[in-house]
């Protein structure tokens, strides 16, 4: 009799489907809303942002999403970015997302939130990184970020993981501390926290829940009980 072959269990579970569906729904929403009526001057800011942060098309987005055959990826590669829907408040800031993940061993997800605007006729940008917990660089360091958190950024990961400075961003901004703890239990909650930070309690309006796997099981996870 031929020897039985055993399948290696994938480290991905139902959450990866929710994560992928959220990102795809965000792409669809932003693609529609940026083509709609925008406040005065915002279209010009969008064009300026796109000249620096190239938009990620839907087919490219799908290629970067986690799957059993791809447990490690970085959407920063190729200098393409997922534009998020316009903001209701602070509409002169264009919100842009990039993401990287590794599901080989410990789950590690990093979401880069890039905010771009025009001030005094010049493009300006800065960012935040939303990360799952990770240990400190030094054993026993009090600066350990072993919890879901967000931090300010003056650089972002470019192609080849090279850190690139944000255009016209002050270099003195603190990027290690403070590290803001987030009410997220995993990487799906991390993405939801990012959306809540941008759109408040109405963040559900920037996605289509009916198209997202197991949406309501995660939607209110950021709220205190």
C-alpha positions in Angstrom: 0.0 0.0 0.0 1.3 3.5 -0.8 2.3 5.5 2.3 -0.2 8.0 3.5 0.7 11.7 3.1 -0.2 14.1 5.8 -1.1 17.6 5.2 0.6 20.4 7.2 -2.0 22.4 9.0 -2.1 26.0 7.9 -1.4 28.6 10.6 -4.2 30.7 9.0 -7.7 30.5 10.4 -11.1 32.2 9.8 -9.6 35.5 10.9 -7.5 35.8 7.8 -10.7 35.6 5.7 -12.2 38.5 7.7 -8.9 40.5 7.4 -8.8 40.0 3.6 -12.5 40.8 3.1 -12.1 44.0 5.2 -9.2 45.2 3.0 -11.0 44.4 -0.2 -14.2 46.2 1.0 -12.1 49.2 1.9 -10.6 49.3 -1.6 -14.1 49.2 -3.1 -15.4 51.9 -0.9 -12.5 54.3 -1.4 -12.6 53.7 -5.2 -16.2 54.9 -5.3 -15.9 57.8 -2.8 -12.8 59.4 -4.2 -14.6 59.7 -7.5 -17.5 61.5 -5.8 -17.9 65.1 -4.8 -15.1 66.2 -2.6 -14.6 69.4 -0.5 -12.9 72.3 -2.2 -9.2 71.7 -2.7 -9.2 68.1 -1.7 -9.0 66.8 -5.3 -5.7 68.7 -5.7 -4.3 67.2 -2.5 -5.3 63.7 -3.7 -3.5 64.2 -6.9 -0.4 65.5 -5.1 -0.5 62.5 -2.7 -0.8 60.0 -5.6 2.3 61.4 -7.2 4.2 60.4 -4.0 2.3 57.4 -2.8 1.2 55.3 -5.9 -2.3 53.9 -5.6 -2.6 50.1 -5.2 -5.0 48.6 -7.8 -7.5 45.8 -6.8 -5.6 43.1 -8.6 -2.3 44.0 -6.9 -4.1 44.2 -3.5 -5.3 40.6 -4.0 -1.7 39.4 -4.7 -0.6 40.8 -1.3 -3.3 39.2 0.8 -2.4 36.2 3.1 -3.2 32.7 1.9 -2.0 29.2 2.7 0.7 29.5 0.0 1.7 33.0 1.2 2.3 33.5 4.9 4.7 36.4 4.5 4.2 39.6 2.5 4.7 43.3 2.4 2.4 45.6 0.5 5.0 48.4 0.7 6.9 46.6 -2.1 6.7 48.4 -5.4 5.7 51.7 -3.7 2.0 51.1 -4.0 -0.5 52.0 -1.3 -4.1 51.3 -0.4 -6.0 54.6 -0.3 -8.7 54.7 2.4 -12.0 56.4 2.1 -12.1 60.2 2.6 -12.3 61.6 6.1 -15.4 63.4 7.3 -13.3 65.5 9.6 -9.9 66.9 8.7 -10.8 66.2 5.1 -7.7 67.9 3.8 -5.7 64.9 5.1 -5.6 61.9 2.7 -5.5 58.6 4.7 -3.4 55.8 3.1 -2.7 52.3 4.3 0.0 49.8 3.8 0.5 46.5 5.6 2.9 43.7 6.2 2.5 40.4 7.9 4.2 37.1 8.9 2.2 34.1 9.9 5.3 31.9 10.1 5.5 31.1 13.8 4.2 34.0 15.9 1.6 36.2 14.2 3.1 39.6 13.4 1.1 42.3 11.6 2.1 45.9 11.0 -0.3 48.4 9.5 1.2 51.7 8.3 -1.2 54.7 8.3 0.1 57.5 6.2 -1.5 60.9 6.4 -0.8 63.4 3.5 -1.8 67.0 3.1 -0.7 70.2 1.4 0.4 73.2 3.6 1.8 76.4 2.3 1.7 74.9 -1.2 4.0 72.0 -0.2 3.2 68.3 0.3 3.5 67.2 3.9 3.2 63.7 5.4 3.5 61.8 8.6 2.3 58.5 9.9 1.4 56.0 12.5 2.2 52.3 12.8 -0.4 49.9 14.3 1.3 46.7 15.4 0.6 43.4 17.1 2.6 42.8 20.2 6.3 42.2 19.8 9.2 41.9 22.3 11.7 44.6 23.0 15.0 44.8 21.2 16.8 44.2 24.5 16.0 41.5 27.0 14.2 43.0 30.0 13.9 46.4 28.4 11.0 48.5 29.9 10.2 49.7 26.4 8.8 46.4 25.3 5.8 46.6 23.1 4.4 43.2 23.8 0.8 44.4 23.3 -1.3 45.7 20.4 -0.3 49.4 20.0 0.1 52.4 17.8 3.1 54.8 17.5 4.0 57.9 15.5 6.3 57.6 12.6 8.7 59.9 10.7 9.7 57.2 8.2 7.9 54.4 6.4 9.0 51.2 4.9 9.8 51.5 1.2 10.7 48.8 -1.4 13.3 46.4 0.0 12.3 47.4 3.5 14.4 50.6 3.2 13.1 53.3 5.6 12.1 56.4 3.7 11.5 59.7 5.4 8.1 61.3 5.1 8.2 64.4 3.0 8.4 67.6 5.1 7.9 65.7 8.4 9.7 67.0 11.5 12.5 64.6 12.4 12.1 65.3 16.2 8.7 63.6 16.5 8.9 60.8 19.2 8.6 57.5 17.5 9.2 54.9 20.2 7.3 56.3 23.2 4.5 57.0 23.8 3.2 53.7 22.5 -0.6 53.7 22.7 -2.2 50.4 23.8 -5.2 49.4 21.7 -8.3 47.4 22.7 -7.5 44.7 20.1 -7.1 41.0 20.7 -5.6 40.1 17.3 -4.7 41.6 13.9 -8.3 41.8 12.8 -9.0 44.0 15.9 -5.9 46.0 15.1 -7.3 46.9 11.7 -10.7 47.8 13.2 -9.0 50.0 15.8 -7.2 51.9 12.9 -10.5 52.4 11.2 -12.2 53.6 14.4 -9.4 56.1 14.9 -10.1 57.6 11.5 -13.9 57.4 11.2 -15.1 57.1 14.8 -18.2 55.0 15.7 -19.4 55.4 12.1 -16.4 53.3 10.7 -18.8 50.6 9.7 -20.0 52.9 6.9 -16.7 52.6 5.1 -17.1 48.9 4.5 -19.9 46.6 3.4 -20.5 44.2 6.3 -22.5 41.7 4.1 -19.4 41.1 2.0 -17.1 40.4 5.0 -16.7 37.0 6.6 -17.8 36.8 10.2 -18.0 40.6 10.4 -20.2 41.0 13.4 -18.1 38.7 15.5 -15.3 41.2 15.3 -17.0 44.5 14.7 -17.5 45.5 18.3 -14.4 43.9 19.7 -12.8 47.3 20.3 -15.6 48.5 22.6 -15.2 48.1 26.4 -17.7 45.8 28.0 
